[in-house]
Amino acid sequence: RLIHYLLSVVCCLFVSCGNNPLDVDVSAIKIEPVNIQRFDRDFFSLNADNISRELPELQKKYPGFTDLFVRNILCPSGINDSACIPDITRFINDKDMRGAFDECRSAFSEPDIDVIETEIAEVFRHHKYYFPEKNIPKVFTMMSGFNYSIATADSAFAIGLEMYLGNKSGYYDMMRIPNYKRATMQKEYIVADFSRAWMINRFPNKSKSGTLLSEMIYQGKLLYLSDAMMPDAEDTLKIGFTKKQLDW
């Protein structure tokens, strides 16, 4: 009897190990349709000779976010300061930024954005499953001047498209970005990066010890949250490794 009991326990353990407890059914969970707002297009559509007049219109279309973008990327005093106009104009007219924007337009067509929206919607459904009372953020695309992959501001998250042009991008050669960083600067990493940035924003590290162990525990919690938000995604995307690195 004891042997039979032990064998039963072992079998149950093997069966339970084969099931992912985080792979929950979220098909019935209702969320607002995910609509990634193309701030990058509208910003680079501004007439560089008429910034003062067109910038308020952009602010009306993207209330709050336009000023946050200008403050954090271009000019600390924001869109209401006329001294920022030359900085905004230089950014729009910059040859390299224009070239990167054109490359982003080619790399991120509407079907590409549709795929990202679909994947982010799944993240949102899983988040609502675990945290039904929490709000869902707005999502934008932007050109961050090669500064941010994912930028967070209040209830908005912005994807810096130029940070996901693929590891062969000539802009990364020009900027001498090392290969280990380029490995994840590809569009398939966008949703995993977005999910991680969102979880860091939702659950900041409040440990006051500052020890390596506390940081390791916090990073482990973030990975667990990534598994909860994206149970079907490849581990390579969530941990930022190539398959070869992860196998090793």
C-alpha positions, 0 to 999 in steps of 0.5 A: 500500500505504501508503495502504491501511495508513493507511486500515486504521489509521484504521478500527481507531481509529474502531472502537476509539473506539466500544467502551467497554473498561470495559463488561465482562460481569459477569453471571456474577459472584456476590455476596451479595444487596444488602439495604439496612437501614432504620435510619431506620425503626427509629430513628424507631420508638423510643419517645421516653419509653423511649430508655434501654431501647430503644436497646440493642435497636437496637444489637443489631439494628445492632451498631456502626452505632447507636453510630457514628450517635449519635456522629457525628450526635447526641452525641460520647460515644455511646449508653453515655453517659446524657447523650446520651439528651436529644439522641437524644430531641430528635432523634426528637421534632423536628418538622422531622425528623419531617416530613422522615422522613415525606416520606422514607417517602413518597418511598422506598417499597419499590419505590424501595429495590428499584431502588437495591439492584439498581443498587448490586448492579451496582456491587458486581459491577463492583467484584468484577470488578476487585478480587475479593479486596476485601470488599463493605460493608453499606448502611444508610439513615438520617436525618442531620439534613441533614448527610450524603448518604453517610456512611462508617464502617468497613465500612458506608455510610449513605445520608441519605435526606433529602438526596435529596428532590428539588430542589423540597423545601420543606425545602431552601427552609427551609434556603436550600440553593442551586439548584446543590446542589439539582440533585443532591439527587434520588434518581437520584443516590444510587447514583453518590454512593454509588459515589464515596464508596466509591471515596474511602474505598477510594482516599484521596488520599495525595498530599502535594504539595497542589497543584491539579494533584495534586488534578485528577489525583486527581479524574480518577481518581475519575471513571475509577473511576466509569466502571468501576463504573457503565459504563452510567450517564449521565455527568450522574449521575457528574459531578454536572451537569445534561444542559444543563451537560454539553452546554455 
